Amino acid sequence: YQVLAGDGLVMVVPEYNGGFPGILKVWIDYLPFPESFKFYPICLIGEADGKFGALRPIEQVQNLLIYRKAHVYPERVFIPGVNDVVDESGDIDEQAKIDRIKKQAEGFIRFISSI
């Protein structure tokens, strides 16, 4: 498997009972090992209704992806209180969070081009 220039994956991971959803684990488990994520650049965003914004689930997914030999971008973004900052149309209505996501996206693009 070869990563094409400009390729990358942004994973938005919700918190579910203190971890990430089981269906995400099943999806990862069904992908070929280890080539499905080997040397693939991945960026992580955590979202949760709680005040930590899915910190634990992101750490769990990150460890799994590192085990699968992915290149995980170190700049993670957490969206705590997601039900309070996402409006009815699904847009984030808090400028500080939008700015963090934009900064992460710009850095991730540079990260992808550097590997």
C-alpha positions as CSV (number, residue, x, y, z in Angstrom):
1,Y,0.0,0.0,0.0
2,Q,1.3,3.4,-0.9
3,V,0.1,6.7,0.4
4,L,-0.5,9.2,-2.5
5,A,0.7,12.7,-2.1
6,G,-2.0,14.8,-0.4
7,D,-3.7,11.7,1.1
8,G,-4.8,11.7,4.7
9,L,-7.6,10.9,7.0
10,V,-9.3,13.1,9.6
11,M,-11.1,11.0,12.2
12,V,-13.8,12.7,14.3
13,V,-14.2,10.5,17.3
14,P,-17.2,10.8,19.6
15,E,-17.0,9.7,23.3
16,Y,-19.2,6.7,24.1
17,N,-19.3,5.4,27.7
18,G,-15.8,6.7,28.4
19,G,-14.3,5.2,25.2
20,F,-14.8,5.3,21.5
21,P,-17.8,3.6,19.8
22,G,-17.4,-0.2,19.3
23,I,-18.5,0.1,15.7
24,L,-15.3,2.1,15.0
25,K,-13.2,-0.6,16.5
26,V,-15.0,-3.2,14.4
27,W,-14.4,-1.1,11.3
28,I,-10.7,-0.9,12.1
29,D,-10.5,-4.6,12.9
30,Y,-12.0,-5.5,9.5
31,L,-9.4,-3.6,7.6
32,P,-6.3,-5.5,6.4
33,F,-3.5,-5.7,9.0
34,P,-1.1,-3.9,9.0
35,E,-1.2,-2.3,5.5
36,S,-4.5,-0.5,5.9
37,F,-3.0,2.3,8.1
38,K,0.7,1.6,7.6
39,F,2.5,5.0,7.2
40,Y,-0.9,6.7,6.5
41,P,-1.3,10.2,8.0
42,I,-4.2,10.5,10.3
43,C,-5.5,13.6,12.2
44,L,-7.8,13.2,15.3
45,I,-10.7,15.3,16.6
46,G,-12.6,14.3,19.7
47,E,-16.1,15.4,20.5
48,A,-18.2,14.8,23.6
49,D,-20.9,16.4,25.6
50,G,-18.6,16.3,28.7
51,K,-16.0,18.8,29.6
52,F,-13.0,16.9,28.3
53,G,-14.0,16.6,24.7
54,A,-13.3,12.9,24.3
55,L,-9.7,13.0,25.6
56,R,-9.8,9.3,26.7
57,P,-11.3,8.0,23.4
58,I,-8.8,10.0,21.4
59,E,-5.9,8.5,23.4
60,Q,-7.4,5.0,22.9
61,V,-7.8,5.5,19.1
62,Q,-4.3,7.0,18.9
63,N,-2.7,4.0,20.6
64,L,-4.6,1.7,18.3
65,L,-3.5,3.6,15.2
66,I,0.1,3.8,16.3
67,Y,0.0,0.0,16.8
68,R,-1.3,-0.2,13.2
69,K,1.8,1.9,12.2
70,A,-0.2,5.0,11.1
71,H,1.5,8.4,11.1
72,V,-0.7,10.2,13.7
73,Y,-0.6,14.0,13.5
74,P,0.3,15.2,17.1
75,E,-1.9,18.3,17.1
76,R,-5.3,17.0,18.4
77,V,-8.5,19.0,18.8
78,F,-11.1,18.4,21.4
79,I,-14.6,19.7,21.3
80,P,-16.1,19.6,24.8
81,G,-19.8,20.4,25.3
82,V,-20.5,19.5,21.7
83,N,-24.2,19.8,22.2
84,D,-23.8,23.4,23.2
85,V,-21.5,24.5,20.4
86,V,-23.0,22.8,17.4
87,D,-26.1,24.5,16.0
88,E,-29.2,22.9,14.5
89,S,-27.6,22.9,11.0
90,G,-24.5,21.0,12.3
91,D,-22.2,24.0,12.3
92,I,-19.9,24.9,15.1
93,D,-20.9,28.3,16.4
94,E,-17.9,29.1,18.7
95,Q,-15.1,31.0,17.0
96,A,-12.3,29.7,19.2
97,K,-13.1,26.1,18.3
98,I,-13.4,27.0,14.6
99,D,-9.9,28.6,14.8
100,R,-8.4,25.5,16.5
101,I,-9.8,23.3,13.8
102,K,-8.5,25.6,11.1
103,K,-5.1,25.7,12.7
104,Q,-5.1,21.9,13.0
105,A,-6.1,21.5,9.3
106,E,-3.4,23.8,8.1
107,G,-0.8,21.9,10.2
108,F,-2.1,18.6,9.0
109,I,-1.7,19.6,5.4
110,R,2.0,20.5,6.1
111,F,2.4,17.2,8.0
112,I,1.1,15.2,5.0
113,S,3.4,16.9,2.6
114,S,6.4,16.3,4.9
115,I,6.1,12.5,5.0
